[in-house]
Amino acid sequence: MKIARTLFVATLALSLPATAAAESTIVTLGSAPVRGPMLGAAASDGSAPAKRAVFSAPSSMNPTKLYHMSRSDDPAARLFVASAIRRNSRAEMVHAARVLINDPDVRVRRVLMEALSQKDAKRWLPLLVQGTADADAEVRLSAARGVVQHGPESYLAPMKSLLDDADPNVRRVALDSLMVAGGPGLSELLAIETGARPSSPQLLAEVDETLHRYAADHGEELVAALDFTKVERANLQRVANLMADCGPVGTSMLLAEMDGGLSQRAFYARRALATYPNAAVVPINNRLMEVQLKGTRSALITPFLEVLAAAGDPRAIPSLERLATSRRPYLQAEALLVLGRIDDTRAVEILIGALADPDVDVRGAAATGLGEQRAEAAIKPLIRLVARGDAITVKAIKALGQIGDARAALVLERQLESTNPTVRRYACEALENIGHRSARKSLSNKLDDPDAMVRYTASRALGSME
């Protein structure tokens, strides 16, 4: 046993120079002193038995002896005691820990705090709390992890202080623990999120990221603790985004703000739901199915369309079809543009049908939507619009170019002879997108076009075909 204990002390001293170890007495174990020469010899021995001995001796030592060792001038002896505390949970070990927590050697404090962080008895809590104020970040991190094990009633105060810690890992422990604690802990984070508690930009970003990570599971609690009506303007968008990420309960509150009209909060609510739109699709679809279109200002409806456009969700098609056939051209056009963002055959059918609408803006929106869809089913009706020189010819040409089907090449080549330079330019671009080599001759003739933009576009199209 004496040999094992000697090897333990010697192994802890491996990080010390052998010359320093040889000049001092480390400690007396039992009745035999471990003196410098013994330590110097052991310090040069990296054998497995010596390393195994590190974990075999400390827990069996007398707490009184360990306490006296904690006051040794030799850091190896103090390291020995710090490691012993890990395996020895007797109440008397607190006295040695109280000495070592202020040790000048950071290695000792690190080993000690790592040991304390694994103990759940309340007698160690004051030392862990003290460790959260240590000058060393690694010590503070171990202390923070240890304090959290003792429950919210014990860790709220120190964790709030650690929110301003210089080390991001320490702050992360504090943020997560306060979030999980709920109640006062959550209130502290929301005070930072809403600007009620001053903080650095870095901490504000970390708090926002933490709240968003927990939003899916704690959405109701978060929204219940937020009062959107009392948030300052500078923080409205950030708070609105958080509410939108909280699922149906947050979405409902933001939609209520949008229902209220064109207020500042409604503006930020709309932008937030456009960023996190999924939970808003069905409620908005239901609203638009029920709203009285006659007499309702378009400005009160289009914000909801912006959210649906961001979602691109087929669940919105019923209300969009209603608007697209409402005989209110502005709303029709806006609804058709949204349908162009939804990858669904019914959306394409509605868009193709709108190409025959008497209103030019409605037809133009339908052509734009079909181009966004890359809808091959729309090639023939779009070709007919271009061939007859419809007022939306340019938009129809652009849509054909986006679809990129060679069946449109012939009608597009004919548009190169249009008297309108804008039509000629868009025809060059569409042919470039289609990439059909049969159009090279027609494009070559446009290299002498009187319009500089047409010449440039034709040259670029030819270059892409080489």
N, C-alpha and C positions, 0 to 999 in steps of 0.2 A: 504493500500500500504506500509506503514512503517513497518507493521508486516511482510509482505512478504519479503521485502528487508532485514529485520533483520534476518529472517529465512534463506535467501540465504547465507548471510555472515556466519552465524553460521554453516550451513551445509558444506560449504567449509572448515571449520575449524575442521571437524570431525577427520581428520588425526592428529591433534595437541593434545598434552596432555591437559586435562581440566584445570590443574593447571596453565599451561602457558597461556591459554586463559583467565583465570580469573584475570591475573595480568596486562592486557594491554587494552588500548582503541583501537579498530580496526579502526573505521572510523566514521565520522559524516555523516549521511544520512538525507538530508533535514536539519532541525534544531535540530534533536535529535541524540546525540552521542550513538553509540553502544558500551557499556563499557564491561569490563571483566566479571562481574557477569552475564550479559545477555548472553554473548557468552558461558560462562561455562555451563549455564543451557541449551542453545540450543545445545551445542556440545554433550550432553548426550541424546538428543532426535533424534532417528533415524526414526521418523514417516514418513509416506508417504507424508503428507502435507508439511513437511519441505523439503523433497527431491524434490517435485514438484516445490517448490518455487525457487529452484536453477535456473530453466529455465524461470522463469516468470519476474524477475526483471531487469537483467543487461541491456538489450537492450534499456530500456527507460531512462537510467541515462544520465546525462549531461556529454559530453566528457571531459570538463574541470575538473569536479570533479573526473572522472575516472583517468585523468592524474595525479592529486595530489595523488590519492590513489595508483597509480603505484609506487610512490616514498616512500610509507610507509615502516616502519621498520618491519611491521608484514607480514609474508608470506601469511597468510590467506587473507589479503586485496589485495595483489598482485595476488593471485590466482583468486580472485573475478574479477579483471580487465581483466586478461587473458581470462577468460571465457566470460566476457562481449564482448570482441572483436569478438568472434565467431558470435554473434547475431547483432552486431552494425557495420555497414559498412561505417559509416560516415567518411569522409576524415580526420576529426580532431582526429580520433582514432589512426592515425599513430604515433602521438607524444607519446602516452602511450605505444604503441608497441615498439618504439625505446628504451624506458627505460627498458622494461621487457625482451628484447631479450638478455640482458647481466645480467639478474637476477642471483644471486648466488644460488638460489634454483632451482634445476633441474626440480622439479615438475611444477614450474611456466613456465619455458621455454618449457616444453613438451606441456602443455595446450595451450600456446600461439602459438607454431608452428603448432599444430594440427588445431587451428582456422585459421591461415594464409593459411594453405595448401588448404583450401576450398574456398579461395577468388581468383577471376580471374582479379581483377582490377590491372593495372600496378603499382599503387603506393605501392603495397605490395611486389612487386618483389625483390627490393633491400634487404628487410628484410629476404625473403626466401633464397636468395643467401647467405646472411650472416649466416643463420642458417645451411647451408650445411657444415660449418666449425666448428660447435659446438663440444664441447668435448663429448657430450652424443650421442650415436648411435641412440637412439629413436628420438631425436630432428633432427638429420641429415636425418633420413629416412622420417620423415614428411616433412621436408624442401625440400628434393629431389622430393617427390611426388608433392609438391606444385609448384616447379619451372617448372616441366615438363608440367603442364597445360598451361603455357604461350608460348609454341611453341618452335621449334628448334632454332629460331634466339635468343631466350633468354636463353635456357638451355645448349647449346653446351659446352660452357666454363666450367661451374660448373660441368656438368656431366663428362667431361673428367677428371677433378680433382678427382671426386669421384670413378673413376675406381680403384684407389689405396687405397680406404677406407678400414679400418680394419674390418668393418662389412659386411658379405656376403649379407645381405638383401639390404643394401645401394648400394653395387656393382651391384646387380641384377637390381635395378631400373635404374642405370646409363647405364648398358649394353643394356637393352631393349630399352631405350629411344634413345640411339645413333644408334642402329640398325634401328629403325623405321624412324629416321631422314634422313637416307641415306646421300648421299653427303659427307661432311666433317665428319659427325658422323661415317658413314660406313668406311671411310678411316682410322679413328683412330683405329677401331677394326681390320681392315685388316693389319694395320701396326704392331699390336701386333701379329696377326696370322702368319704373314710372318717373324717375327723376326726383322723387321725394327725399332720397338720401344721396348726397353728393358722392361721386365715385370717379375713378380714373376711366378713360375710354377703354383701356384694356380690361378692367374689371367689368365694366358695363357689357362689353362684348361677351365675356365669359358667362356672366349671369344670363344674358339673353340666350346663349347657346344651351346652357343647362336647362332653362325653363322649356325651351323647345324640345329637348330630349325627353323630358318628362311629360310633355303636353298630352300625348296619346293616352297615358294611364292616369294622369291626374287632371284631366281637362276640366271636369266639373268643379274641382276644388280651386283651380286657378281662376276660372271665370268668376266663381262666387266671391273670391277675394279681390277682384279687380272692379274698380268703379270707373268705367270709361269716360263718364261725364266729367270727372274731376282731373283728368290727365291734361297736363300742359301741352300746348300745340307742338312744341319741339319733340315731344315723346309720343305723340298720337300714332304715328305710323308704326313705330316699333311695337307698341302695345296692341294695336289692331292686328298686326301680323301674328302676334302670339295668340290672340283670341281666335283667329281664323284657323290656327294650327291645333286648337283644342277640340276639334271635331264638331258634332252637331250643336252642342250647347253654346259654344263660342260663335258658330256660324249664325245661330238664331239671333243672338244679340246684335251682331253686325248687320244682319238683314233688317232688323228693326230700326237701326240707325238709317239705313238706306230708304226705308219706307217713309222716314220722316221728312224727306225732301232733299234739297240741295245744300245742306249744311256742311260745315267744315268736317265734322265727324263722319258724315255720310261719304264724303270724298275719300277719306282715309280708309273707311270701312270697305268701300268698293275696291280700292287698290289692294287691300289685304286679301279680300276674297278672290281677286284675280290671281294672286300669288298662291293661295291655297284653296282652289275652287271645288275640289271633289265633293265635299260635304254640302256645298251650296246648290248643286245642280238640280236635285229633285225639289227642294223648297222654291227655287226660282221658277222652275217649270210650272209648278202648281200656281204660283202667284200670277204668272203671265197667262195661264189658262183662264183665270178668274177675273182678271182686270177688265174694266170697262174701257175698251179701246176708244170708243167715241167720247170725246171730251177730256181724255187724259193726255196731258202734255207728253210729247215724245221725250223730252228731257228727263222725265221721271221713269221712263222705261229703258232707254238706252244704257244706263249704268248697269242694269242687270244683264243686258246683252254682252257687255264687255266681259263680265265674269263667265258667261257661257262660252264665249269665244276662247277664253283661256283654258277652259276645261276640255273642249272638243269632245263632249260626251253625247252619245246617241240618245240618252235619256231626255235630252232637251228638245228633241225633234218635234214632238207634238206642239209645244208652244211656239216654236220657231215657224212651223208650217202655218199656224194660225196667223202670226204676224206677217208672214210672206204673202199671204192672200188677203190682207186686211183692207186693201184699197187705200192705204195711207202710204204713199210712195217712199217717204223717208224711212218709216219703220220697215217697210217691205225690203228696201235695199239693205238696211242694217241687218235684218234677220237673215237675208240671203248670204251676206258676207260671213256671218257666223256659221251657216250651214256649210260653207266652203271649207271650214276647219274641221268638219266632222266626217270621218271616214266611214260612210254608211251608204248603202245603195239607195235607201229612201231619200237621203239628203240629195244625192245626185238627181233623182227623179224630180224632186221639187225644183232644183236649180234649172234643169232642162225645160221644165214647164214654164218657168219665169222668163225664158228667152223670148217668148211670144207676148210678153206683157206690153201694153201700149205705152208705158212710161219708159223713157230712155234711161233714166237712172236705175230703174229696176232691172232692165235688160243688161245694163252695164255691170251691175253688181252680180247678176247671175253668171255672166261670162267670166268675171273675175273669180267667182267661187269655183266654177268648173275648172279653171286653170289651176287653182290651188289644189283641187282634188286630183288633177291629172286624169280626168275622167274620159276614157276612150269612148264611152257611150255618147259623149257630147260632140264628137268630131263632125258628124254630118250636119247637125243643126248649126254649129258654129261656121262651117264652110258656107252654108246657105246665107248666113248673115253677112259674111265677108263678100260673097259673090254679088249680092244685091246692093252693096255699098251702104249698109245700115249705119246709122249715126254712131253706133258703138263698134265700128269696124276695127279701130285700133285696139280696143280691149279684146275683141274676138280674135284678132291676129295674135296678140300676146298670149291668149289662152291656148291657141293651137300650138304655139311654140313651146309652151310649158308641157303640154301633153306629149309633144315630140313624135307624132305619128307621121310616117311618110305619105300617107294618103292626103295630107293637107299641102304637100309640096307644090302641086300644080297651081292651086288657087293663090298660094302665097307668091309664086313667081309672077303671076299676073299683076299682083299688087305692086310689084317693083316699077310698073309703068304708071302708077297713080300720079295725078298732078299734085297730090298732097305730099310734101317731103316727110312729114311725120309718119304717114302710112308706109312710104317706101323704107324709111329707117326701121320701123318695127317689123316689116316683112323681112328685111335682111337679118335682124336678130332672131326671128322665128326660124328662118331657114338655117341659121347657124346652130340653133338648138336641135333641130331635126337632124342636121348633118347628112342630108341626102346628097350624094355627089352629083346627081343629075342637075342640081341647081347651080353648079359652078359657072356655066356659061352665062346664065342670067345675072349672077352676082358680078362676074367680070365686067359686064356692060355697065355696071353701076360705079366702076372705078373712075369714070369720067362724069359722074352725076354733078349737076350744078350746085347741089347742097353739100357742104363740107362734112356734115354729120353722116349723111348717107354714104359718101365716099369712104369715110373712116369705118363705118359699120360693115360695109361690104368687104373692105380689105381684111378686117378682123375675121369675118365669117369665112372667107377664102383661106385664111391662114389656119383656121381650126380644122379645115377639111383636108389639109395636106398630110 
